[in-house]
C-alpha cells in the first residue's frame, strides 16, 4: 500500500525532531530567542521556543512559514499546512486553542486535510517573589503596553512559566468531517474595536480518529 503524503510529512517531522532538547530553562531559552530575534518578549516564551526549535530542524524539509489564507498564516507547509502548539499537561483543562476557523476551513477545502503538531510539556512557575517575571520585564526594558493596561484593570498578574520539560509530541490530522467535532472560541475584539475571528478549540481527551501518531521523550542522562 502506498504511503500517503500526509504520512510522509509525519515521518519527516519525527526523524528531524527526535533529538529535540527536553529541558527548556526559562532564562536560557529567552536569551536564545532574543539572539534569534524571535518572539523573545512573549509571556508564553516556551511555546515560541518550541516553534524556534522546530524551525531549526524542519527548515529545508518543510516550507517555513506555511501558506496564508487572508491575514492568517500557518506555521509549516509540507504536503498540507501544519500548525504547531504547546500545551501544559498539568493545566486545569484539557483544551487546546488552535488556529482561525476560517483559515483552517480554507486549507482543508484546498488540500482535504490539515495537520497540527502539539508539544505536551510539564511546566514550572515563578517563585512567590516572581524573580523570573521581573528578570524578563527588565530584559524587555520594562512593562509592555499590554501589561500596563492589564494592571489598570486588575492587580492580578498570571504567574510566568520558568521552565518546561517536553514529554511528548502529538500529530493530529483534521479533515472536513473531523473538524466539525471541534468547538469554537470567540476572541473578543481588536484594539480598533473590530471583532477577532473565532478559533477552533480542541479537547485533548477527545482525539479518537484525529490523533494519528506520537513521539515520546523519556528522561535523558
C-alpha positions as CSV (number, residue, x, y, z in Angstrom):
1,X,0.0,0.0,0.0
2,X,1.4,3.4,-0.9
3,X,2.2,5.7,2.0
4,X,0.2,8.9,1.9
5,X,1.8,12.3,1.5
6,X,0.4,13.2,5.0
7,X,2.2,10.2,6.5
8,X,5.4,11.3,4.7
9,X,5.1,14.7,6.5
10,X,4.9,12.9,9.8
11,X,7.8,10.6,9.1
12,X,10.0,13.6,8.0
13,X,9.0,15.5,11.1
14,X,9.6,12.7,13.5
15,X,13.0,12.0,12.1
16,X,14.0,15.6,12.3
17,X,12.5,16.3,15.8
18,X,13.7,13.1,17.6
19,X,16.7,15.0,19.1
20,X,14.7,17.9,20.5
21,X,16.1,19.0,23.8
22,X,13.8,18.0,26.6
23,X,14.5,20.7,29.3
24,X,13.8,24.3,28.4
25,X,15.1,26.6,31.1
26,X,13.4,30.0,31.0
27,X,16.3,32.4,31.1
28,X,18.5,30.4,28.7
29,X,15.6,29.9,26.3
30,X,14.5,33.5,26.3
31,X,18.1,34.6,25.6
32,X,18.3,32.1,22.7
33,X,15.1,33.5,21.3
34,X,16.4,37.1,21.7
35,X,19.6,36.2,19.8
36,X,17.4,34.8,17.0
37,X,15.1,37.9,17.3
38,X,12.1,35.5,17.5
39,X,9.2,36.4,19.9
40,X,11.5,36.7,22.9
41,X,9.3,39.3,24.6
42,X,6.3,36.9,24.8
43,X,4.8,35.9,28.1
44,X,4.4,32.3,26.8
45,X,8.0,32.1,25.8
46,X,8.1,28.3,26.0
47,X,5.5,27.9,23.2
48,X,7.6,30.1,20.9
49,X,10.8,28.3,21.9
50,X,9.1,25.1,20.7
51,X,8.4,26.7,17.4
52,X,12.0,28.0,17.2
53,X,13.5,24.6,17.9
54,X,11.2,23.0,15.2
55,X,12.1,25.7,12.7
56,X,15.8,24.9,13.1
57,X,15.2,21.2,12.4
58,X,12.5,21.3,9.8
59,X,13.8,24.0,7.6
60,X,14.6,22.5,4.2
61,X,12.1,19.7,4.8
62,X,9.0,21.9,5.1
63,X,8.2,25.4,3.9
64,X,8.5,27.8,6.8
65,X,6.2,29.6,7.3
66,X,3.3,27.8,5.6
67,X,0.6,29.3,3.4
68,X,-1.5,32.3,4.3
69,X,-5.3,32.5,3.9
70,X,-6.3,36.1,4.2
71,X,-4.5,37.6,7.2
72,X,-3.9,34.2,8.8
73,X,-0.8,32.1,8.2
74,X,0.2,28.6,9.1
75,X,3.5,27.5,10.7
76,X,4.6,24.9,8.2
77,X,3.8,23.5,4.8
78,X,4.6,20.0,3.7
79,X,2.1,18.1,1.7
80,X,-0.5,20.2,3.6
81,X,-0.4,23.1,6.0
82,X,0.6,22.5,9.7
83,X,0.1,24.4,12.9
84,X,2.4,24.0,16.0
85,X,1.1,24.4,19.5
86,X,2.4,23.8,23.0
87,X,0.2,22.6,25.9
88,X,1.0,22.3,29.7
89,X,-0.1,18.8,30.7
90,X,-1.0,19.8,34.3
91,X,-3.3,22.7,33.5
92,X,-6.8,22.9,34.8
93,X,-8.3,21.9,31.5
94,X,-7.5,19.7,28.5
95,X,-8.4,22.2,25.9
96,X,-6.0,23.5,23.3
97,X,-6.7,26.6,21.2
98,X,-6.0,26.1,17.5
99,X,-5.9,28.5,14.6
100,X,-8.5,30.7,13.0
101,X,-11.6,28.7,12.0
102,X,-11.9,30.3,8.6
103,X,-8.3,29.7,7.7
104,X,-8.4,26.1,8.7
105,X,-11.6,25.5,6.8
106,X,-10.0,27.1,3.7
107,X,-6.9,24.9,3.9
108,X,-9.0,21.8,4.3
109,X,-11.1,22.8,1.4
110,X,-7.9,23.2,-0.7
111,X,-6.0,20.1,0.4
112,X,-8.6,17.8,2.0
113,X,-6.7,17.7,5.4
114,X,-4.8,19.8,7.9
115,X,-2.1,18.9,10.4
116,X,-1.5,20.0,13.9
117,X,1.7,19.3,15.9
118,X,1.2,19.7,19.7
119,X,4.1,19.6,22.2
120,X,2.9,18.4,25.7
121,X,5.1,19.8,28.4
122,X,5.4,19.7,32.2
123,X,6.0,23.3,33.3
124,X,7.2,25.0,36.4
125,X,6.1,28.5,37.5
126,X,7.5,31.6,39.2
127,X,8.5,31.6,42.8
128,X,6.4,33.8,45.1
129,X,8.8,36.7,44.5
130,X,8.3,36.4,40.7
131,X,12.0,36.7,40.1
132,X,11.8,35.3,36.5
133,X,9.0,37.6,35.7
134,X,11.0,40.6,37.0
135,X,14.1,39.5,35.1
136,X,12.1,39.1,31.8
137,X,10.4,42.5,32.3
138,X,13.9,44.2,32.8
139,X,15.2,42.4,29.8
140,X,12.4,43.9,27.7
141,X,13.0,47.4,29.1
142,X,10.1,47.4,31.4
143,X,6.4,46.5,31.3
144,X,4.8,46.2,27.9
145,X,1.7,48.3,27.0
146,X,-0.4,45.2,27.4
147,X,0.9,44.6,30.9
148,X,0.4,48.2,31.9
149,X,-3.2,48.1,30.6
150,X,-3.8,44.9,32.4
151,X,-2.6,46.4,35.7
152,X,-5.1,49.3,35.3
153,X,-7.9,46.7,35.2
154,X,-6.7,44.3,37.9
155,X,-3.8,43.8,40.3
156,X,-3.8,40.1,39.5
157,X,-0.9,39.0,37.2
158,X,-0.5,35.5,36.0
159,X,2.5,33.5,37.2
160,X,5.0,33.1,34.5
161,X,6.4,29.7,33.4
162,X,10.1,29.4,34.3
163,X,10.8,26.0,32.9
164,X,9.3,23.5,30.5
165,X,10.0,19.8,30.1
166,X,9.0,18.2,26.8
167,X,7.2,14.9,27.3
168,X,5.5,14.1,24.0
169,X,4.7,15.3,20.5
170,X,1.2,14.6,19.2
171,X,0.5,14.5,15.4
172,X,-3.2,15.2,14.6
173,X,-5.0,15.1,11.3
174,X,-8.2,17.0,10.5
175,X,-10.4,16.7,7.5
176,X,-13.9,18.1,6.7
177,X,-15.6,15.6,8.9
178,X,-13.4,15.7,12.0
179,X,-13.0,19.4,12.1
180,X,-16.8,19.6,12.6
181,X,-16.2,17.9,16.0
182,X,-14.4,20.9,17.4
183,X,-15.8,23.8,19.3
184,X,-15.1,27.4,18.5
185,X,-13.8,30.1,20.8
186,X,-14.6,33.7,20.4
187,X,-11.6,36.0,21.0
188,X,-13.2,39.3,21.8
189,X,-12.2,42.4,19.9
190,X,-9.1,44.0,18.5
191,X,-7.8,47.4,19.7
192,X,-9.8,49.1,16.9
193,X,-13.0,47.5,18.2
194,X,-13.4,45.0,15.4
195,X,-14.3,41.5,16.5
196,X,-11.5,39.0,16.3
197,X,-12.3,35.9,14.2
198,X,-13.1,32.7,16.2
199,X,-10.6,29.9,16.7
200,X,-11.1,26.2,16.8
201,X,-10.8,24.6,20.3
202,X,-9.6,21.0,20.7
203,X,-10.4,18.8,23.6
204,X,-7.3,16.6,24.2
205,X,-9.5,14.0,25.9
206,X,-11.5,13.5,22.6
207,X,-8.9,12.8,19.9
208,X,-10.0,9.4,18.7
209,X,-9.7,9.3,14.9
210,X,-7.8,12.6,15.0
211,X,-4.5,11.6,16.8
212,X,-2.6,9.6,14.1
213,X,0.9,9.4,15.6
214,X,3.0,10.5,18.6
215,X,6.7,10.8,19.6
216,X,7.5,10.3,23.3
217,X,10.5,11.7,25.1
218,X,11.9,9.9,28.1
219,X,14.4,11.1,30.6
220,X,17.9,11.6,29.2
221,X,21.1,11.2,31.1
